[in-house]
Amino acid sequence: MAVVQMSDVAYEDFIKLLEENNIDSNTIRIYLAGMG
């Protein structure tokens, strides 16, 4: 599993999305199909 790098703006939007959806953890797994 690799760490995703993102800008500060993207990180703030990500945290806001988690808060709006009542998600307590800021660690998620993203599965991408068809990559690689």
PASELUM-410837 format. One record per residue (C-alpha): residue in one letter; x, y, z; residue number from 0. Coordinates in pm, whole numbers, padded with zeros to 5 digits. Example, Ala and Ser with C-alpha at 12.3 -4.5 7.8 and 13.67 -1.06 7.14 Angstrom:
% PASELUM-410837
   r        x        y        z     k
   a    01230   -00450    00780     0
   s    01367   -00106    00714     1
//
This chain:
% PASELUM-410837
   r        x        y        z     k
   m    00000    00000    00000     0
   a    00136    00343   -00091     1
   v    00086    00680    00071     2
   v   -00096    00938   -00141     3
   q    00055    01284   -00170     4
   m   -00189    01575   -00199     5
   s   -00184    01951   -00176     6
   d   -00286    02138    00139     7
   v   -00611    02249   -00029     8
   a   -00696    01891   -00127     9
   y   -00618    01772    00227    10
   e   -00845    02036    00380    11
   d   -01126    01935    00142    12
   f   -01069    01569    00229    13
   i   -01091    01636    00603    14
   k   -01404    01847    00549    15
   l   -01564    01562    00351    16
   l   -01489    01317    00633    17
   e   -01633    01553    00897    18
   e   -01950    01616    00693    19
   n   -02008    01241    00668    20
   n   -01934    01172    01038    21
   i   -01628    00959    00964    22
   d   -01402    00948    01270    23
   s   -01083    00822    01105    24
   n   -00881    01012    00845    25
   t   -00730    00687    00717    26
   i   -00912    00531    00423    27
   r   -00837    00272    00155    28
   i   -00899    00354   -00207    29
   y   -00920    00066   -00454    30
   l   -00849    00159   -00816    31
   a   -00950   -00094   -01080    32
   g   -00766   -00104   -01409    33
   m   -00458    00086   -01295    34
   g   -00120   -00053   -01394    35
//
